[in-house]
Amino acid sequence: MTREEELKSGDKRLSDDINVLEAEVAQLNLDLEKTKQDVRRLREEEDPAKGVYRHEEIFQAQQDKLRLDVEIQFRTNKINRLKLGIEDMEPSAGVKNGFLF
């Protein structure tokens, strides 16, 4: 699929601009720190003796934290590929045929 076809199909791809990706990583890191603080705050608010539980909010915040970790890793990997001059990565012939090795 060419870049133009991807744009027409609505598939969201990461930018090919290192500066944009680095800015996104910086913003995601800020969001990640805020999410970590939210998890910490929610855990401190819990008081089983009084019947105060925040398990649903904690779970959701932890899911957001994991999502942000993955988003940061995707962008970091893309930056590294761009710096190394690696274009679209094609799977090896063995993987295309169903073999892992």
PETAKA-V662486 format. One record per backbone hydrogen bond with DSSP energy under -0.5 kcal/mol. CO is the residue of the C=O (numbers start at 1). NH is the residue of the N-H. E is the energy in kcal/mol with one decimal. If there is no record, write none. Layout:
# PETAKA-V662486
co = <CO | CO>
nh = <NH | NH>
e = <E | E>
This chain:
# PETAKA-V662486
co = <2 | 3 | 4 | 5 | 6 | 6 | 11 | 16 | 17 | 18 | 19 | 20 | 21 | 22 | 23 | 24 | 25 | 26 | 27 | 28 | 29 | 30 | 31 | 32 | 33 | 34 | 35 | 36 | 37 | 38 | 39 | 40 | 41 | 42 | 47 | 47 | 47 | 48 | 51 | 52 | 54 | 55 | 56 | 57 | 58 | 59 | 60 | 61 | 62 | 63 | 64 | 65 | 66 | 67 | 68 | 69 | 70 | 71 | 72 | 73 | 74 | 75 | 76 | 77 | 78 | 79 | 80 | 81 | 81 | 82 | 85 | 88 | 92 | 93 | 94 | 95>
nh = <6 | 7 | 8 | 9 | 10 | 11 | 13 | 18 | 21 | 22 | 23 | 24 | 25 | 26 | 27 | 28 | 29 | 30 | 31 | 32 | 33 | 34 | 35 | 36 | 37 | 38 | 39 | 40 | 41 | 42 | 43 | 44 | 45 | 46 | 50 | 51 | 52 | 51 | 53 | 47 | 58 | 59 | 60 | 61 | 62 | 63 | 64 | 65 | 66 | 67 | 68 | 69 | 70 | 71 | 72 | 73 | 74 | 75 | 76 | 77 | 78 | 79 | 80 | 81 | 82 | 83 | 84 | 85 | 86 | 85 | 87 | 90 | 96 | 97 | 99 | 98>
e = <-2.2 | -2.1 | -2.2 | -2.3 | -0.9 | -1.2 | -0.6 | -0.6 | -2.2 | -2.7 | -2.0 | -2.3 | -2.4 | -2.2 | -2.2 | -2.7 | -2.4 | -1.7 | -2.3 | -2.5 | -2.3 | -2.1 | -2.3 | -2.4 | -2.2 | -2.1 | -2.3 | -2.2 | -2.7 | -2.8 | -2.2 | -2.0 | -1.8 | -0.9 | -1.2 | -0.7 | -2.4 | -0.8 | -0.7 | -2.5 | -2.7 | -2.5 | -2.3 | -2.4 | -2.5 | -2.2 | -2.3 | -2.3 | -2.3 | -2.4 | -2.7 | -2.3 | -2.1 | -2.5 | -2.6 | -2.3 | -2.8 | -2.1 | -2.7 | -2.7 | -2.2 | -2.5 | -2.4 | -2.5 | -2.5 | -2.6 | -1.9 | -0.7 | -2.6 | -0.6 | -0.5 | -0.6 | -2.0 | -1.6 | -3.2 | -1.4>
